């Protein structure tokens, strides 16, 4: 199974993605054969800061779980309930 095929299963979920020129926490909005669309979250303000289109072959690492991703999810969830 290719990485992009697996990423399609995780669309609209929060994660950490590292690619050739950077790495950020955010929400995967689209995973296609040519590129992925990723909404980056500023970890200081917990606001979406930008949308990045990443060429699929440049993705080096994806972290879907873990302590840092859980913290992002908790902070995003607490902001949703307050609004």
DSSP file (Angstrom, degrees, kcal/mol; ACC not computed):
  #  RESIDUE AA STRUCTURE BP1 BP2  ACC     N-H-->O    O-->H-N    N-H-->O    O-->H-N    TCO  KAPPA ALPHA  PHI   PSI    X-CA   Y-CA   Z-CA
    1    1 A X              0   0    0      0, 0.0     2,-0.1     0, 0.0     3,-0.0   0.000 360.0 360.0 360.0 135.3    0.0    0.0    0.0
    2    2 A X     >  -     0   0    0      1,-0.1     4,-1.6     4,-0.0     3,-0.3  -0.479 360.0-117.0 -81.5 155.5    1.3    3.4   -0.9
    3    3 A X  H  > S+     0   0    0      1,-0.2     4,-2.5     2,-0.2     5,-0.2   0.890 114.2  55.1 -58.6 -41.9    1.4    6.2    1.7
    4    4 A X  H  > S+     0   0    0      1,-0.2     4,-1.5     2,-0.2    -1,-0.2   0.856 104.3  54.2 -65.4 -34.2   -1.0    8.4   -0.3
    5    5 A X  H  > S+     0   0    0     -3,-0.3     4,-0.6     1,-0.2    -1,-0.2   0.892 110.9  46.1 -64.5 -39.3   -3.6    5.5   -0.3
    6    6 A X  H >< S+     0   0    0     -4,-1.6     3,-1.1     1,-0.2     4,-0.4   0.885 108.1  56.6 -69.9 -39.0   -3.3    5.3    3.5
    7    7 A X  H >< S+     0   0    0     -4,-2.5     3,-1.5     1,-0.3    -1,-0.2   0.825  95.1  66.1 -63.4 -31.0   -3.6    9.1    3.9
    8    8 A X  H >< S+     0   0    0     -4,-1.5     3,-1.0     1,-0.3    -1,-0.3   0.820  95.9  57.7 -59.6 -29.5   -6.9    9.1    2.0
    9    9 A X  T << S+     0   0    0     -3,-1.1    -1,-0.3    -4,-0.6    -2,-0.2   0.697 106.7  49.4 -71.1 -19.2   -8.3    7.2    5.0
   10   10 A X  T X  S+     0   0    0     -3,-1.5     3,-1.1    -4,-0.4    18,-0.3   0.134  75.3 141.5-110.2  18.8   -7.3   10.0    7.3
   11   11 A X  T <  S+     0   0    0     -3,-1.0    18,-0.2     1,-0.2     3,-0.1  -0.332  70.2  22.9 -60.0 144.7   -8.7   13.0    5.5
   12   12 A X  T 3  S+     0   0    0     16,-4.3     2,-0.3     1,-0.3    -1,-0.2   0.738 100.8 115.5  67.4  27.4  -10.2   15.6    7.8
   13   13 A X  E <   -A   28   0A   0     -3,-1.1    15,-2.3    15,-0.5    -1,-0.3  -0.900  68.5-110.3-122.3 156.2   -8.2   14.5   10.8
   14   14 A X  E     +A   27   0A   0     -2,-0.3     2,-0.3    13,-0.2    13,-0.2  -0.603  51.7 137.3 -85.2 143.6   -5.4   16.3   12.7
   15   15 A X  E     -A   26   0A   0     11,-2.7    11,-2.4    -2,-0.3     2,-0.5  -0.961  51.2 -99.3-166.2 176.7   -1.9   15.1   12.4
   16   16 A X  E     -AB  25  63A   0     47,-2.6    47,-3.1    -2,-0.3     2,-0.4  -0.970  34.2-171.4-112.1 130.1    1.8   16.1   12.0
   17   17 A X  E     -AB  24  62A   0      7,-2.4     7,-2.1    -2,-0.5     2,-0.5  -0.988   7.2-164.9-124.0 130.9    3.3   16.0    8.6
   18   18 A X  E     +AB  23  61A   0     43,-2.9    42,-2.7    -2,-0.4    43,-2.1  -0.959  16.8 173.5-111.2 129.3    7.0   16.4    7.8
   19   19 A X  E >   -AB  22  59A   0      3,-3.4     3,-1.2    -2,-0.5    40,-0.2  -0.695  49.5 -77.5-126.4-178.3    7.9   17.1    4.1
   20   20 A X  T 3  S+     0   0    0     38,-1.1    39,-0.1     1,-0.3     3,-0.1   0.773 127.0  26.7 -54.9 -34.5   11.1   17.9    2.3
   21   21 A X  T 3  S-     0   0    0      1,-0.1     2,-0.3    37,-0.0    -1,-0.3   0.343 128.8 -16.7-114.5   7.1   11.2   21.6    3.3
   22   22 A X  E <   -A   19   0A   0     -3,-1.2    -3,-3.4     2,-0.0     2,-0.3  -0.987  50.5-128.8 178.5-173.6    9.3   21.7    6.6
   23   23 A X  E     +A   18   0A   0     -2,-0.3     2,-0.3    -5,-0.3    -5,-0.3  -0.911  26.1 167.6-163.7 136.3    6.9   20.1    9.0
   24   24 A X  E     -A   17   0A   0     -7,-2.1    -7,-2.4    -2,-0.3     2,-0.3  -0.968  33.8-114.2-149.5 159.3    3.8   21.3   10.7
   25   25 A X  E     +A   16   0A   0     16,-0.4    16,-2.7    -2,-0.3     2,-0.3  -0.739  60.1 105.6 -89.3 146.8    0.7   20.3   12.8
   26   26 A X  E     -AC  15  40A   0    -11,-2.4   -11,-2.7    -2,-0.3     2,-0.5  -0.980  64.9 -59.4 174.3-160.4   -2.6   20.6   11.1
   27   27 A X  E     -AC  14  39A   0     12,-2.3    12,-2.8    -2,-0.3     2,-0.7  -0.963  35.9-135.3-120.0 125.8   -5.6   19.1    9.4
   28   28 A X  E     +AC  13  38A   0    -15,-2.3   -16,-4.3    -2,-0.5   -15,-0.5  -0.700  28.1 172.2 -78.5 114.8   -5.4   17.0    6.3
   29   29 A X  E     +     0   0A   0      8,-2.2     2,-0.3    -2,-0.7     9,-0.2   0.751  63.6  10.8 -98.1 -27.3   -8.2   18.2    4.1
   30   30 A X  E     - C   0  37A   0      7,-1.5     7,-2.6   -19,-0.1     2,-0.5  -0.974  53.6-167.3-153.8 136.7   -7.4   16.3    0.8
   31   31 A X  E     + C   0  36A   0     -2,-0.3     2,-0.2     5,-0.2     5,-0.2  -0.959  23.6 161.8-126.2 113.0   -5.1   13.5   -0.2
   32   32 A X        -     0   0    0      3,-2.3    24,-0.1    -2,-0.5   -25,-0.0  -0.741  52.0-102.4-123.4 172.6   -4.7   12.9   -3.9
   33   33 A X  S    S+     0   0    0     -2,-0.2     3,-0.1     1,-0.2   -29,-0.1   0.833 120.3  35.8 -64.4 -32.6   -2.1   11.2   -6.1
   34   34 A X  S    S-     0   0    0      1,-0.3    22,-1.5    22,-0.1     2,-0.3   0.858 128.8  -9.1 -90.9 -39.6   -0.5   14.4   -7.1
   35   35 A X  E     - D   0  55A   0     20,-0.3    -3,-2.3    21,-0.1     2,-0.4  -0.962  54.0-130.8-152.6 165.1   -0.7   16.5   -3.9
   36   36 A X  E     -CD  31  54A   0     18,-2.3    18,-2.6    -2,-0.3     2,-0.5  -0.956  18.5-139.1-119.0 145.3   -2.1   16.8   -0.4
   37   37 A X  E     -CD  30  53A   0     -7,-2.6    -8,-2.2    -2,-0.4    -7,-1.5  -0.921  25.4-177.4-104.6 126.1   -3.9   19.8    0.9
   38   38 A X  E     -CD  28  52A   0     14,-2.7    14,-3.3    -2,-0.5     2,-0.8  -0.984  21.7-147.0-133.5 120.5   -3.0   20.5    4.5
   39   39 A X  E     -CD  27  51A   0    -12,-2.8   -12,-2.3    -2,-0.4    12,-0.2  -0.802  25.4-142.1 -88.9 111.9   -4.4   23.3    6.8
   40   40 A X  E     -CD  26  50A   0     10,-2.7     9,-2.6    -2,-0.8    10,-1.0  -0.522   8.2-148.9 -79.0 138.0   -1.5   24.3    9.1
   41   41 A X  E     - D   0  48A   0    -16,-2.7     2,-0.7     7,-0.3   -16,-0.4  -0.921  13.7-131.5-107.9 129.7   -2.3   25.2   12.7
   42   42 A X  E  >> - D   0  47A   0      5,-2.9     4,-2.8    -2,-0.5     5,-0.6  -0.720  17.7-151.7 -75.3 114.6   -0.2   27.8   14.6
   43   43 A X  T  45S+     0   0    0     -2,-0.7    -1,-0.2     1,-0.2    -2,-0.0   0.677  89.9  56.4 -69.1 -16.5    0.5   25.9   17.9
   44   44 A X  T  45S+     0   0    0      1,-0.1    -1,-0.2     3,-0.1    -2,-0.0   0.894 124.3  19.7 -79.5 -41.0    0.7   29.1   19.9
   45   45 A X  T  45S-     0   0    0     -3,-0.3    -2,-0.2     2,-0.2    -1,-0.1   0.578  93.2-132.8-103.9 -12.6   -2.7   30.4   19.0
   46   46 A X  T  <5 +     0   0    0     -4,-2.8     2,-0.3     1,-0.3    -3,-0.2   0.786  64.8 128.3  59.8  30.6   -4.4   27.2   17.8
   47   47 A X  E   <S-D   42   0A   0     -5,-0.6    -5,-2.9     0, 0.0     2,-0.3  -0.835  72.0 -99.7-110.5 151.3   -5.7   29.1   14.8
   48   48 A X  E     -D   41   0A   0     -2,-0.3    -7,-0.3    -7,-0.2     3,-0.1  -0.571  39.6-179.5 -67.9 127.8   -5.3   28.0   11.2
   49   49 A X  E     -     0   0A   0     -9,-2.6     2,-0.3     1,-0.4    -1,-0.2   0.756  55.8 -19.5-103.5 -29.7   -2.4   30.0    9.8
   50   50 A X  E     -D   40   0A   0    -10,-1.0   -10,-2.7     2,-0.0     2,-0.5  -0.983  53.9-116.1-168.1 164.0   -2.2   28.8    6.2
   51   51 A X  E     -D   39   0A   0     -2,-0.3     2,-0.4   -12,-0.2   -12,-0.2  -0.964  30.8-162.3-111.7 129.7   -3.1   26.1    3.7
   52   52 A X  E     -D   38   0A   0    -14,-3.3   -14,-2.7    -2,-0.5     2,-0.6  -0.931  11.8-153.3-116.5 133.7   -0.2   24.2    2.2
   53   53 A X  E     -D   37   0A   0     -2,-0.4     2,-0.5   -16,-0.2   -16,-0.2  -0.937  20.8-166.2-102.6 117.5   -0.3   22.1   -1.0
   54   54 A X  E     -D   36   0A   0    -18,-2.6   -18,-2.3    -2,-0.6     2,-0.3  -0.903  24.5-120.9-111.9 127.5    2.4   19.4   -0.7
   55   55 A X  E >   -D   35   0A   0     -2,-0.5     3,-2.4   -20,-0.2     4,-0.4  -0.521  30.2-128.4 -63.7 123.2    3.6   17.3   -3.7
   56   56 A X  G >  S+     0   0    0    -22,-1.5     3,-1.6    -2,-0.3    -1,-0.1   0.801 102.7  57.1 -51.0 -42.4    2.9   13.8   -2.5
   57   57 A X  G 3  S+     0   0    0    -23,-0.3    -1,-0.3     1,-0.3    -2,-0.1   0.679  98.6  63.9 -66.1 -13.2    6.4   12.3   -3.2
   58   58 A X  G <  S+     0   0    0     -3,-2.4   -38,-1.1   -39,-0.0     2,-0.4   0.563  73.6 110.5 -85.6  -8.0    7.9   14.9   -0.9
   59   59 A X  E <   +B   19   0A   0     -3,-1.6   -40,-0.3    -4,-0.4     3,-0.1  -0.539  37.0 171.5 -72.3 125.8    6.1   13.7    2.3
   60   60 A X  E     +     0   0A   0    -42,-2.7     2,-0.3    -2,-0.4   -41,-0.2   0.755  60.0  11.6-103.9 -33.2    8.7   12.1    4.6
   61   61 A X  E     -B   18   0A   0    -43,-2.1   -43,-2.9     2,-0.0     2,-0.4  -0.999  51.5-168.6-152.4 142.2    6.8   11.5    7.8
   62   62 A X  E     -B   17   0A   0     -2,-0.3     2,-0.5   -45,-0.2   -45,-0.2  -0.995   4.2-169.3-133.5 127.9    3.2   11.4    9.1
   63   63 A X  E     +B   16   0A   0    -47,-3.1   -47,-2.6    -2,-0.4    -2,-0.0  -0.960  12.1 169.3-119.0 113.1    2.3   11.2   12.8
   64   64 A X        +     0   0    0     -2,-0.5     2,-0.2   -49,-0.2    -1,-0.1   0.746  67.1  24.7 -95.5 -27.7   -1.4   10.6   13.4
   65   65 A X  S    S+     0   0    0    -49,-0.1     4,-0.2     4,-0.0     2,-0.1  -0.561  72.6  97.3-123.2-171.9   -1.3    9.9   17.1
   66   66 A X  S  > S-     0   0    0     -2,-0.2     4,-2.3     1,-0.1     5,-0.2  -0.406  80.4 -65.1 113.1 170.4    1.0   10.7   20.0
   67   67 A X  H  > S+     0   0    0      1,-0.2     4,-2.1     2,-0.2    -1,-0.1   0.889 127.9  48.1 -63.7 -43.3    1.1   13.2   22.9
   68   68 A X  H  > S+     0   0    0      2,-0.2     4,-2.0     1,-0.2    -1,-0.2   0.911 113.4  46.8 -67.3 -41.9    1.6   16.3   20.8
   69   69 A X  H  > S+     0   0    0     -4,-0.2     4,-2.4     1,-0.2    -1,-0.2   0.896 111.3  52.7 -66.2 -38.7   -1.2   15.5   18.4
   70   70 A X  H  X S+     0   0    0     -4,-2.3     4,-2.4     2,-0.2    -2,-0.2   0.880 107.8  51.7 -62.9 -38.3   -3.5   14.6   21.4
   71   71 A X  H  X S+     0   0    0     -4,-2.1     4,-2.5     2,-0.2     5,-0.2   0.914 109.5  49.5 -64.5 -42.7   -2.7   18.1   22.9
   72   72 A X  H  X S+     0   0    0     -4,-2.0     4,-2.6     1,-0.2     5,-0.2   0.934 111.8  49.0 -60.4 -46.5   -3.6   19.8   19.6
   73   73 A X  H  X S+     0   0    0     -4,-2.4     4,-2.6     1,-0.2    -2,-0.2   0.905 111.3  49.7 -60.3 -42.7   -6.9   17.8   19.5
   74   74 A X  H  X S+     0   0    0     -4,-2.4     4,-2.1     2,-0.2    -1,-0.2   0.915 113.0  45.5 -64.6 -43.1   -7.7   18.7   23.1
   75   75 A X  H  X S+     0   0    0     -4,-2.5     4,-1.6     2,-0.2    -2,-0.2   0.894 114.0  48.2 -69.4 -38.9   -7.0   22.4   22.6
   76   76 A X  H  X S+     0   0    0     -4,-2.6     4,-1.9    -5,-0.2    -2,-0.2   0.924 112.3  50.4 -64.7 -43.1   -9.0   22.6   19.3
   77   77 A X  H  X S+     0   0    0     -4,-2.6     4,-1.9    -5,-0.2    -2,-0.2   0.881 108.5  51.3 -63.2 -39.3  -11.9   20.7   21.0
   78   78 A X  H  X S+     0   0    0     -4,-2.1     4,-1.3     1,-0.2    -1,-0.2   0.852 109.1  51.1 -69.1 -32.5  -11.9   23.1   23.9
   79   79 A X  H  X S+     0   0    0     -4,-1.6     4,-1.6     2,-0.2    -1,-0.2   0.874 107.9  53.1 -69.9 -36.8  -12.1   26.1   21.6
   80   80 A X  H  < S+     0   0    0     -4,-1.9    -2,-0.2     1,-0.2    -1,-0.2   0.916 108.9  48.4 -65.0 -42.7  -15.0   24.5   19.7
   81   81 A X  H  < S+     0   0    0     -4,-1.9    -1,-0.2     1,-0.2    -2,-0.2   0.798 110.8  51.4 -70.8 -26.8  -17.0   24.1   22.9
   82   82 A X  H  <        0   0    0     -4,-1.3    -1,-0.2     1,-0.2    -2,-0.2   0.824 360.0 360.0 -76.6 -31.9  -16.4   27.6   24.0
   83   83 A X     <        0   0    0     -4,-1.6    -1,-0.2    -5,-0.1    -2,-0.2   0.460 360.0 360.0 -78.7 360.0  -17.5   29.1   20.7
